[in-house]
Amino acid sequence: MAAHETERTWVVDTRELIRRPGSMKQLSWALSAPERIGTDVIGIQAGQQVGLDLRIESVVEGVLATGTATATASGVCVRCLDEVGEDLAVSFQELFAYPERAAHHHKVAGHPARDDAEPEEEQYELDGDLMDLEEVVRDAVVTALPFQPVCRDDCPGLCPECGTRLADDPEHHHDVIDPRWSALASLAAPADDDEKRN
């Protein structure tokens, strides 16, 4: 049975599930993004609505959060600089460990640093009975966004010479003269004019 979270924050109270492995709760709510979530060219703007559908489940190590974040990202096409929008439905799953479990994990994993050692994966911890989903959702959204968003797959972009939008003028072109021959082009121009007059 789904419950509706009345407080519109990233923080979820897990008090009902703590230390009761197998117990589960479904939540759905929407909140405003407190700040921009995304990359330089596309993202969820500050104040934009973010919908969260979440299932939290108590496990031996902590509380497992599985969910989907939905929102509309906006930005610019990297080829023509037109505005683009993309509807997102991003799935995530993360374990929020009990603090003592996380401490034990760090103690067991604690070994002398080696140059070839891989960095440890970040582990989230419960803060008392609370889990803060903001960083989890932020990471999931950023990795789901297109690296180079385009307004359409075949966007021709901008003219590299003058910046004209090529989708508006498909026949647009420039007569490019090799700089080594540019002096000769100025000599040829008057002769062409003389021929036209004759």
N, C-alpha and C positions, 0 to 999 in steps of 0.2 A: 504494500500500500504506500503510495507516494505522499510525502508531507511537503508543505510549502513553507520555505524559509521566509519568515517575515522580515528579519533584519537583512538589509541589502549590503552585505560585505563579503569579502573573500574568506572570512574566517567561519569555520563550521564547528559547532559544539558537538563533541563525540561522547559526552558523558554517558548517554544511554548504552553505548556499545563497549566502553572501556573494560578490558579484561573479561569479556564474554565471547570467546572465539565462536564463530559461526553466526552470531547475531548480525543483522544487516538493516540498513535504512536507506530509503530512496528520497532524494530531495530535488526540487526544481525551483529556480529563482532567476531573476534578472537583476543586473546592477550596471551602473555606469562605470566605464573605465576611468580610473582616477588620473591616469596620464596616458600618453600615446604608447601603444604596444605594437612594435614592428621594426622595420628597417628604415633606412633613409628614404626609400622610394615608395613604400607601401606599408600600411598598417591600420590598426584600429585607432581612430582618433580619440583624444581625451573627451570624455562625456558621452561617447558612443555606447549604446546598449550592448551588453554581453549576456547571453543566456547560458545558464549552467544546468545541465541535467547530470545528477551525481548519484552514484551508489556507493555507500561507505559500508565496509564489512570488517568486523573485528576478527583479527587473526592472532596467533600466538605472539608474533613479533611486534604487533602494533595495530594500526588501522589502515586498511587498503582502500584507496580512493580510486574509483573507476568512473569516468564521465566523458561528457562531450560539451565543448564550449562552442556556441554559435554567435556569429557577429558578421558585420559587413566591413570589410577592409577597403580603404580608399587610398589612392596614390596617383602616380603619373606613369605613363608609358615611357619606357626607357629609350624608345626609338623616335617618337614624335612629340613627347611631352604633353599629350592630351591626358585628361583625367581618366582614371580607370577605377572600377569597383569590382570587388569579388566577395561573394557570399562564402563564408567559412563555416565548416562544421568539423571541428578538430577534436579527435579522441585523445584521451590521456589516461594513464594508470600509474599510480605512485603509492609506495608504502610509506606511511608516516610511523616511524618506529617509536616505541616507548623509550624515554631517555636512558634508562638503565640498559636496554638492549643495544642502543646505539653506542653507549660507553663501552660495553663489552665487546662489540664489533671492532671499535677503534683500538681497544687494548689487544685483542687477538691479532688484528691486522697490523698492529704496530711493530715494525721491524726496521732495522737500520736502512736509511735511505740509500737507494742505488740509482745510478745514472740511467740504467735501462728499465727501471720500474715504471709501470704504467700508472698514471694518476688515478687515484681512487674515484669511483663514481660518487657524485654527491648524494648524501643520504639525508632525507628530511626527518625531522623529529616532531613529535607532538609537544606542544607547549601546555603542559598540564592536560586538560581535556580538550584543548583546541588545536585544530589544524588550519593552517593558513595556505590557501590554494593559489594565492596571487602569483608566486614565482613559478609554480607548476604550470598554470594556464599560460603565463607569459612565454615560458620556454616552448610549450607545445605550439602556440600560435606562431611564434617567430620561425620555428623550423618548418611550419606548414605553408608559410607565405612563399610566393614565387620569388626566386632570386632576382630575376629580371622581368618584371611584369610588362606585358604588351597589351595594347587596346584590342588587337586582333592578331592572329598568327602571321598573317601576310602583310603586316604594317610595313610600308616602305620607308618610313622615318622622315628625316629632314634632309634637304639638300646640303651637302657638306660645304658648298661654296657660299650660299647666301642664306640658308636657314629656312627656305620655303618648304612648307608641308607638302610632301610629294603625293599624298593621297588626294589632295585638292587639285593638283595639276600633274597628272601622270606623264604628260608630254614634256614637262619641264626639263631643260638641260642647258648646259653652258658649253660654248666652243672654247675648249681649253687649248691654248697654244703652248707648245714646248718653250720654256724660257730661253733655250739656246737659239731659237729661231724668231724670237719676238721682234728683234731689230729688223729682220727681213719682212715681217708682216706689215710694218709701218711703211716700208718702201713699196710693197705690192698694192697697198690701198689706193694711192693716187692713180696708178695704172688702170686699176679696175674702173675707177670713176671716168677716166678718159675713154675707155672702151664703151661705157654706157652712153656717153655723149655722142659718139660717132654713129 
